[in-house]
Amino acid sequence: MPVILIAVGSNLPVPGFGTPAEICAKALSRLDSMGIRIVATSRFYETAPVPLSDQPWFVNAVAEVETDLDAAALLVVLHQVEHEFGRVRRERNEARVLDLDLIDYNGVVLAGPPILPHPRMGERAFVLLPLRDVCPAWRHPLGGHGVDDLIAALPPDQAIRPLSGLE
């Protein structure tokens, strides 16, 4: 099933943009205003950082989108929106105001850039559970595993729960 999926996450509030949940919602609205049509969005989840650290928990979601942009151009737009919200990339797995990841682009497999599908998506509860909300029949482009099978194989140490008050 061809689908374009974007993961959105935040764990730092920013004056003028709000809480991590508000930042995620505003980022999705910004993408929509740029011609990247939001078809469906998962509920928002609170998730522990991966790898586990003392930084604040994240708010995460997954959106199905439609766009005429190719994968590389879409990734450029995602990074542009991150920058608009104040994201500065310094080190891997750091706390961040906004993270927009291209998870799947119509089942295309690329060695990069961009690397598709996202190389760690199948190991992350904060991607897979929201992905199941928007696309329960989705299958990983490499290996063909269904989203439920990938969720069942996750290690038990990835804490995730629906964000209350937003359902």
N, CA, C and O of each residue as an XYZ file, in Angstrom:
668
protein
N       0.840     -1.177      0.000
C       0.000      0.000      0.000
C       0.885      1.240      0.000
O       1.501      1.541      1.022
N       0.969      1.965     -1.104
C       1.825      3.153     -1.153
C       1.306      4.248     -0.232
O       0.130      4.611     -0.274
N       2.191      4.758      0.588
C       1.827      5.795      1.545
C       3.085      6.570      1.923
O       4.180      6.012      1.978
N       2.912      7.853      2.180
C       4.015      8.682      2.667
C       3.736      8.963      4.132
O       2.678      9.485      4.483
N       4.698      8.612      4.993
C       4.537      8.752      6.434
C       5.634      9.625      7.017
O       6.815      9.463      6.709
N       5.216     10.556      7.867
C       6.138     11.452      8.554
C       5.923     11.292     10.051
O       4.789     11.330     10.528
N       7.009     11.113     10.791
C       6.942     11.095     12.248
C       7.255     12.493     12.754
O       8.132     13.176     12.225
N       6.534     12.909     13.778
C       6.736     14.226     14.375
C       6.947     14.030     15.872
O       6.263     13.228     16.507
N       7.901     14.773     16.424
C       8.168     14.671     17.852
C       8.767     15.946     18.401
O       9.368     16.736     17.673
N       8.590     16.135     19.710
C       9.147     17.294     20.405
C       9.234     16.973     21.886
O       8.374     16.276     22.423
N      10.270     17.478     22.552
C      10.315     17.358     24.008
C      10.810     18.623     24.697
O      11.169     18.595     25.874
N      10.827     19.725     23.965
C      11.221     20.999     24.560
C      10.172     22.068     24.262
O       9.862     22.320     23.098
N       9.623     22.697     25.298
C       8.721     23.818     25.045
C       9.527     25.017     24.544
O      10.706     25.170     24.864
N       8.872     25.853     23.760
C       9.541     27.035     23.216
C       8.594     28.220     23.313
O       7.468     28.149     22.821
N       9.033     29.318     23.944
C       8.168     30.500     23.973
C       7.763     30.899     22.553
O       8.594     30.940     21.645
N       6.503     31.185     22.383
C       5.993     31.554     21.073
C       5.462     30.379     20.279
O       4.630     30.556     19.389
N       5.932     29.178     20.591
C       5.435     27.969     19.920
C       4.659     27.076     20.879
O       3.791     26.319     20.445
N       4.955     27.148     22.184
C       4.175     26.422     23.173
C       4.803     25.147     23.669
O       6.021     24.970     23.649
N       3.932     24.261     24.117
C       4.338     22.971     24.669
C       4.755     22.032     23.538
O       4.482     22.313     22.371
N       5.409     20.929     23.869
C       5.739     19.968     22.818
C       4.519     19.511     21.998
O       4.628     19.365     20.781
N       3.374     19.286     22.632
C       2.175     18.891     21.877
C       1.735     20.008     20.934
O       1.370     19.751     19.787
N       1.770     21.241     21.419
C       1.394     22.374     20.562
C       2.377     22.542     19.405
O       1.979     22.866     18.286
N       3.654     22.320     19.678
C       4.673     22.416     18.627
C       4.413     21.364     17.544
O       4.485     21.670     16.354
N       4.112     20.136     17.951
C       3.833     19.083     16.965
C       2.621     19.451     16.108
O       2.654     19.306     14.886
N       1.561     19.926     16.747
C       0.357     20.314     16.005
C       0.643     21.475     15.061
O       0.190     21.472     13.917
N       1.392     22.465     15.533
C       1.718     23.620     14.689
C       2.637     23.228     13.531
O       2.524     23.777     12.435
N       3.534     22.290     13.769
C       4.424     21.839     12.692
C       3.624     21.142     11.593
O       3.886     21.349     10.409
N       2.650     20.318     11.982
C       1.804     19.660     10.985
C       0.984     20.693     10.211
O       0.812     20.561      8.999
N       0.484     21.706     10.890
C      -0.249     22.782     10.206
C       0.667     23.529      9.248
O       0.259     23.899      8.148
N       1.904     23.747      9.670
C       2.870     24.439      8.798
C       3.129     23.616      7.538
O       3.169     24.169      6.439
N       3.303     22.318      7.681
C       3.504     21.468      6.503
C       2.304     21.567      5.567
O       2.465     21.674      4.351
N       1.106     21.530      6.137
C      -0.109     21.626      5.332
C      -0.150     22.955      4.574
O      -0.573     22.999      3.418
N       0.287     24.033      5.220
C       0.291     25.347      4.564
C       1.325     25.432      3.443
O       1.267     26.331      2.605
N       2.270     24.490      3.433
C       3.314     24.459      2.411
C       2.977     23.483      1.283
O       3.832     23.171      0.453
N       1.736     23.003      1.253
C       1.309     22.122      0.176
C       1.542     20.653      0.431
O       1.364     19.836     -0.472
N       1.935     20.299      1.637
C       2.078     18.892      2.015
C       0.794     18.546      2.760
O       0.645     18.848      3.944
N      -0.120     17.914      2.053
C      -1.467     17.689      2.591
C      -1.454     16.600      3.652
O      -0.983     15.487      3.416
N      -1.974     16.936      4.812
C      -2.091     15.974      5.903
C      -3.368     15.171      5.673
O      -4.473     15.707      5.758
N      -3.207     13.886      5.382
C      -4.337     12.995      5.104
C      -4.911     12.452      6.408
O      -6.129     12.407      6.582
N      -4.041     12.041      7.319
C      -4.457     11.486      8.606
C      -3.332     11.700      9.605
O      -2.155     11.718      9.245
N      -3.716     11.861     10.867
C      -2.737     12.015     11.941
C      -3.129     11.089     13.075
O      -4.302     10.977     13.432
N      -2.133     10.431     13.632
C      -2.366      9.577     14.795
C      -2.726     10.438     15.997
O      -2.620     11.664     15.964
N      -3.155      9.764     17.054
C      -3.249     10.476     18.327
C      -1.823     10.831     18.751
O      -0.862     10.294     18.200
N      -1.685     11.715     19.709
C      -0.372     12.067     20.238
C      -0.051     11.129     21.399
O      -0.928     10.743     22.172
N       1.225     10.774     21.497
C       1.711      9.885     22.538
C       2.793     10.584     23.344
O       3.538     11.408     22.813
N       2.877     10.251     24.635
C       4.019     10.617     25.462
C       4.962      9.429     25.436
O       4.545      8.290     25.643
N       6.244      9.700     25.180
C       7.196      8.604     25.042
C       8.510      8.926     25.746
O       8.990     10.060     25.731
N       9.063      7.912     26.349
C      10.373      8.055     26.979
C      11.429      8.213     25.886
O      11.285      7.651     24.800
N      12.485      8.972     26.165
C      13.555      9.112     25.171
C      14.199      7.761     24.874
O      14.323      6.907     25.751
N      14.607      7.588     23.613
C      15.329      6.395     23.174
C      16.637      6.869     22.559
O      16.612      7.639     21.600
N      17.789      6.430     23.085
C      17.956      5.596     24.260
C      17.538      6.357     25.531
O      17.517      7.587     25.557
N      17.211      5.603     26.565
C      16.742      6.163     27.819
C      17.767      7.141     28.376
O      18.961      6.846     28.413
N      17.293      8.307     28.808
C      18.175      9.338     29.378
C      17.346     10.171     30.343
O      16.166      9.896     30.562
N      17.974     11.194     30.920
C      17.262     12.040     31.872
C      16.578     13.245     31.207
O      16.056     14.116     31.902
N      16.577     13.300     29.886
C      15.891     14.408     29.226
C      14.380     14.237     29.327
O      13.908     13.139     29.620
N      13.611     15.301     29.092
C      12.151     15.198     29.205
C      11.579     14.192     28.212
O      12.159     13.929     27.159
N      10.412     13.634     28.581
C       9.693     12.747     27.672
C       9.279     13.517     26.426
O       9.158     14.741     26.452
N       9.066     12.791     25.342
C       8.652     13.364     24.070
C       7.144     13.303     23.895
O       6.456     12.517     24.546
N       6.653     14.139     23.013
C       5.335     13.975     22.418
C       5.605     13.534     20.986
O       6.384     14.171     20.276
N       4.964     12.444     20.555
C       5.176     11.896     19.216
C       3.858     11.593     18.534
O       2.850     11.313     19.183
N       3.885     11.655     17.212
C       2.747     11.285     16.378
C       3.285     10.887     15.014
O       4.459     11.099     14.712
N       2.416     10.310     14.193
C       2.740     10.005     12.800
C       1.616     10.559     11.938
O       0.438     10.459     12.281
N       2.007     11.146     10.811
C       1.028     11.673      9.859
C       1.220     11.000      8.512
O       2.342     10.785      8.054
N       0.102     10.677      7.894
C       0.111     10.271      6.488
C      -0.087     11.539      5.681
O      -0.980     12.334      5.972
N       0.753     11.731      4.660
C       0.687     12.951      3.867
C       0.634     12.625      2.378
O       0.956     11.517      1.949
N       0.223     13.613      1.615
C       0.296     13.556      0.149
C       1.056     14.782     -0.317
O       0.865     15.884      0.198
N       1.920     14.576     -1.301
C       2.706     15.673     -1.857
C       3.175     15.302     -3.254
O       3.309     14.124     -3.586
N       3.421     16.318     -4.065
C       4.023     16.101     -5.378
C       5.550     16.105     -5.297
O       6.224     15.809     -6.284
N       6.097     16.437     -4.128
C       7.546     16.474     -3.957
C       8.111     15.056     -3.957
O       7.464     14.122     -3.483
N       9.324     14.902     -4.495
C       9.988     13.617     -4.357
C      10.541     13.509     -2.932
O      10.490     14.475     -2.170
N      11.060     12.353     -2.581
C      11.508     12.110     -1.214
C      12.592     13.086     -0.769
O      12.540     13.597      0.349
N      13.566     13.350     -1.624
C      14.656     14.256     -1.255
C      14.138     15.669     -1.022
O      14.537     16.321     -0.057
N      13.259     16.147     -1.887
C      12.704     17.496     -1.732
C      11.823     17.582     -0.489
O      11.821     18.599      0.204
N      11.078     16.522     -0.208
C      10.251     16.502      0.994
C      11.123     16.580      2.241
O      10.789     17.299      3.182
N      12.223     15.857      2.261
C      13.121     15.902      3.413
C      13.683     17.310      3.611
O      13.826     17.763      4.747
N      13.997     17.995      2.530
C      14.471     19.377      2.633
C      13.414     20.251      3.304
O      13.741     21.069      4.164
N      12.148     20.083      2.916
C      11.068     20.857      3.525
C      10.934     20.515      5.005
O      10.743     21.410      5.827
N      11.031     19.239      5.356
C      10.945     18.851      6.762
C      12.038     19.523      7.586
O      11.777     20.017      8.683
N      13.251     19.540      7.062
C      14.354     20.199      7.778
C      14.147     21.707      7.848
O      14.507     22.332      8.845
N      13.576     22.296      6.809
C      13.275     23.735      6.816
C      12.284     24.058      7.929
O      12.467     25.035      8.655
N      11.237     23.248      8.072
C      10.242     23.493      9.117
C      10.870     23.302     10.501
O      10.603     24.088     11.410
N      11.690     22.281     10.667
C      12.403     22.125     11.939
C      13.176     23.394     12.276
O      13.130     23.874     13.408
N      13.881     23.931     11.294
C      14.672     25.150     11.491
C      13.772     26.331     11.867
O      14.124     27.118     12.746
N      12.616     26.461     11.210
C      11.674     27.540     11.523
C      11.230     27.492     12.984
O      10.951     28.528     13.588
N      11.168     26.292     13.542
C      10.751     26.140     14.931
C      11.939     26.222     15.900
O      11.761     26.068     17.108
N      13.119     26.459     15.389
C      14.285     26.669     16.238
C      15.171     25.465     16.446
O      16.032     25.482     17.326
N      14.986     24.420     15.662
C      15.829     23.227     15.820
C      17.236     23.506     15.319
O      17.430     24.007     14.212
N      18.199     23.178     16.143
C      19.611     23.219     15.769
C      20.161     21.833     16.054
O      20.084     21.343     17.180
N      20.717     21.206     15.027
C      21.252     19.845     15.190
C      22.686     19.929     15.714
O      23.576     20.474     15.061
N      22.882     19.367     16.923
C      24.212     19.362     17.507
C      24.715     17.931     17.705
O      25.828     17.593     17.301
N      23.882     17.095     18.330
C      24.309     15.717     18.574
C      23.114     14.783     18.451
O      21.965     15.188     18.624
N      23.408     13.544     18.154
C      22.368     12.536     17.971
C      21.646     12.263     19.293
O      22.265     12.238     20.357
N      20.350     12.062     19.211
C      19.497     11.706     20.351
C      19.401     12.789     21.420
O      19.092     12.492     22.574
N      19.660     14.032     21.051
C      19.542     15.116     22.016
C      18.081     15.553     22.152
O      17.247     15.243     21.301
N      17.788     16.275     23.230
C      16.478     16.900     23.368
C      16.302     17.860     22.201
O      17.267     18.450     21.716
N      15.047     18.011     21.750
C      14.844     18.869     20.579
C      13.471     19.506     20.593
O      12.498     18.946     21.098
N      13.427     20.694     20.021
C      12.163     21.404     19.904
C      11.253     20.728     18.889
O      10.036     20.701     19.076
N      11.819     20.185     17.824
C      11.005     19.554     16.797
C      11.844     18.552     16.019
O      12.991     18.821     15.660
N      11.254     17.402     15.769
C      11.887     16.373     14.959
C      10.862     15.908     13.938
O       9.797     15.415     14.307
N      11.172     16.060     12.667
C      10.319     15.597     11.575
C      11.114     14.584     10.770
O      12.128     14.926     10.161
N      10.660     13.341     10.765
C      11.366     12.276     10.058
C      10.501     11.703      8.955
O       9.313     11.447      9.150
N      11.108     11.505      7.792
C      10.449     10.815      6.693
C      10.602      9.321      6.964
O      11.703      8.775      6.883
N       9.492      8.670      7.284
C       9.496      7.276      7.703
C       9.390      6.329      6.515
O      10.149      5.365      6.406
N       8.442      6.612      5.625
C       8.206      5.772      4.456
C       7.729      6.684      3.331
O       6.916      7.582      3.547
N       8.241      6.443      2.140
C       7.826      7.213      0.969
C       7.356      6.227     -0.095
O       8.123      5.789     -0.951
N       6.078      5.897     -0.011
C       5.445      5.003     -0.996
C       6.150      3.658     -1.138
O       6.139      3.064     -2.216
N       6.766      3.172     -0.053
C       7.421      1.872     -0.097
C       8.761      1.853     -0.806
O       9.340      0.785     -1.003
N       9.269      3.028     -1.196
C      10.553      3.120     -1.886
C      11.675      2.726     -0.930
O      11.656      3.081      0.249
N      12.645      1.994     -1.449
C      13.837      1.626     -0.685
C      15.022      2.343     -1.322
O      15.329      2.133     -2.495
N      15.683      3.192     -0.538
C      16.840      3.960     -1.016
C      17.978      3.851     -0.014
O      17.755      3.889      1.196
N      19.199      3.714     -0.522
C      20.374      3.718      0.345
C      20.727      5.139      0.773
O      21.531      5.338      1.683
N      20.119      6.130      0.108
C      20.269      7.528      0.521
C      21.090      8.347     -0.419
O      21.731      7.816     -1.326
N      21.076      9.627     -0.214
C      20.114     10.312      0.639
C      18.797     10.568     -0.091
O      18.817     10.767     -1.306
N      17.670     10.570      0.589
C      17.509     10.115      1.969
C      17.486      8.586      2.048
O      17.191      7.903      1.067
N      17.800      8.074      3.220
C      17.708      6.635      3.449
C      16.232      6.301      3.678
O      15.579      6.873      4.550
N      15.730      5.378      2.887
C      14.320      4.971      3.001
C      14.202      3.458      2.952
O      14.913      2.801      2.191
N      13.310      2.903      3.758
C      12.568      3.567      4.812
C      13.520      4.020      5.923
O      14.695      3.653      5.929
N      13.006      4.812      6.851
C      13.857      5.285      7.950
C      14.513      4.077      8.614
O      13.823      3.123      8.973
N      15.832      4.102      8.783
C      16.554      2.887      9.196
C      16.215      2.342     10.583
O      16.406      1.149     10.818
N      15.723      3.162     11.506
C      15.454      2.669     12.865
C      13.958      2.636     13.190
O      13.578      2.361     14.328
N      13.128      2.908     12.217
C      11.693      3.004     12.498
C      11.104      1.717     13.056
O      10.225      1.767     13.916
N      11.568      0.575     12.588
C      11.028     -0.704     13.021
C      11.426     -1.094     14.426
O      10.973     -2.116     14.941
N      12.273     -0.284     15.056
C      12.751     -0.559     16.409
C      12.216      0.436     17.422
O      12.638      0.421     18.578
N      11.296      1.300     17.014
C      10.874      2.415     17.853
C       9.371      2.398     18.117
O       8.571      2.556     17.194
N       8.995      2.208     19.370
C       7.579      2.247     19.739
C       6.974      3.604     19.408
O       5.810      3.684     19.015
N       7.764      4.684     19.564
C       7.223      6.023     19.322
C       6.915      6.284     17.852
O       6.261      7.276     17.528
N       7.372      5.415     16.962
C       6.993      5.474     15.551
C       5.895      4.451     15.265
O       4.890      4.779     14.635
N       6.080      3.238     15.719
C       5.194      2.143     15.319
C       3.775      2.254     15.881
O       2.814      1.990     15.158
N       3.623      2.632     17.136
C       2.268      2.728     17.680
C       1.466      3.845     17.007
O       0.318      3.617     16.628
N       2.034      5.048     16.848
C       1.291      6.066     16.098
C       1.065      5.667     14.632
O       0.014      5.968     14.066
N       2.032      4.999     14.023
C       1.876      4.544     12.639
C       0.665      3.615     12.521
O      -0.109      3.710     11.568
N       0.510      2.728     13.487
C      -0.627      1.803     13.465
C      -1.961      2.556     13.545
O      -2.958      2.104     12.982
N      -1.987      3.687     14.231
C      -3.207      4.497     14.298
C      -3.655      4.958     12.916
O      -4.848      4.948     12.612
N      -2.701      5.363     12.078
C      -3.064      5.939     10.774
C      -3.045      4.927      9.642
O      -3.685      5.134      8.610
N      -2.318      3.839      9.828
C      -2.159      2.898      8.713
C      -1.974      1.472      9.260
O      -0.883      0.911      9.159
N      -3.040      0.882      9.841
C      -2.889     -0.415     10.496
C      -2.498     -1.562      9.572
O      -2.010     -2.588     10.046
N      -2.699     -1.415      8.279
C      -2.332     -2.484      7.332
C      -0.937     -2.280      6.745
O      -0.514     -3.052      5.885
N      -0.218     -1.256      7.195
C       1.113     -0.948      6.651
C       2.065     -2.124      6.856
O       2.006     -2.837      7.858
N       2.943     -2.299      5.868
C       3.979     -3.331      5.935
C       5.333     -2.671      5.659
O       5.444     -1.785      4.811
N       6.346     -3.114      6.380
C       7.689     -2.550      6.218
C       8.200     -2.874      4.823
O       8.135     -4.028      4.399
N       8.711     -1.873      4.095
C       9.210     -2.114      2.734
C      10.366     -3.116      2.657
O      10.578     -3.736      1.615
N      11.100     -3.276      3.732
C      12.179     -4.263      3.781
C      11.706     -5.443      4.629
O      11.573     -5.309      5.845
N      11.459     -6.551      4.031
C      11.050     -7.737      4.771
C       9.554     -7.959      4.825
O       9.112     -9.082      5.069
N       8.762     -6.922      4.604
C       7.322     -7.066      4.536
C       6.605     -7.312      5.848
O       5.436     -7.696      5.838
N       7.263     -7.107      6.975
C       6.620     -7.334      8.271
C       5.516     -6.314      8.500
O       5.676     -5.130      8.200
N       4.388     -6.788      9.037
C       3.291     -5.892      9.376
C       3.595     -5.095     10.625
O       4.440     -5.480     11.434
N       2.902     -3.982     10.776
C       3.154     -3.103     11.911
C       2.880     -3.820     13.231
O       3.614     -3.603     14.195
N       1.855     -4.663     13.311
C       1.593     -5.393     14.552
C       2.724     -6.357     14.892
O       3.065     -6.517     16.064
N       3.306     -6.998     13.890
C       4.433     -7.899     14.129
C       5.653     -7.128     14.644
O       6.356     -7.592     15.541
N       5.893     -5.961     14.073
C       7.019     -5.142     14.521
C       6.804     -4.657     15.956
O       7.740     -4.634     16.755
N       5.566     -4.269     16.276
C       5.268     -3.829     17.643
C       5.474     -4.985     18.622
O       6.030     -4.785     19.702
N       5.038     -6.175     18.262
C       5.191     -7.339     19.139
C       6.657     -7.661     19.399
O       6.984     -8.221     20.446
N       7.540     -7.323     18.477
C       8.966     -7.626     18.615
C       9.747     -6.537     19.350
O      10.946     -6.695     19.576
N       9.096     -5.438     19.726
C       9.796     -4.346     20.410
C      10.278     -4.777     21.788
O       9.625     -5.580     22.455
N      11.425     -4.242     22.215
C      11.854     -4.517     23.582
C      10.884     -3.856     24.564
O      10.288     -2.830     24.236
N      10.715     -4.420     25.751
C       9.727     -3.908     26.696
C      10.115     -2.596     27.378
O       9.305     -2.031     28.112
N      11.328     -2.102     27.155
C      11.785     -0.917     27.883
C      11.427      0.413     27.218
O      11.879      1.460     27.681
N      10.639      0.405     26.161
C      10.260      1.652     25.498
C       8.894      2.102     26.004
O       7.860      1.638     25.522
N       8.898      2.995     26.962
C       7.666      3.463     27.579
C       6.928      4.403     26.629
O       7.509      5.331     26.066
N       5.622      4.135     26.466
C       4.790      4.949     25.592
C       3.353      4.859     26.092
O       2.875      3.803     26.508
N       2.677      6.024     26.035
C       1.263      6.050     26.451
C       0.576      7.174     25.685
O       1.199      8.184     25.356
N      -0.719      6.993     25.400
C      -1.448      8.080     24.742
C      -1.409      9.335     25.605
O      -1.522      9.254     26.828
N      -1.253     10.475     24.982
C      -1.240     11.745     25.691
C      -2.666     12.079     26.081
O      -3.521     12.261     25.215
N      -2.928     12.159     27.355
C      -4.299     12.389     27.819
C      -4.747     13.805     27.502
O      -3.956     14.747     27.460
N      -6.057     13.913     27.280
C      -6.644     15.221     27.023
C      -6.630     15.637     25.578
O      -7.181     16.684     25.240
N      -6.012     14.846     24.697
C      -5.933     15.225     23.287
C      -6.686     14.278     22.388
O      -6.762     14.521     21.183
N      -7.260     13.182     22.930
C      -7.972     12.239     22.073
C      -9.276     12.833     21.609
O     -10.022     12.187     20.874
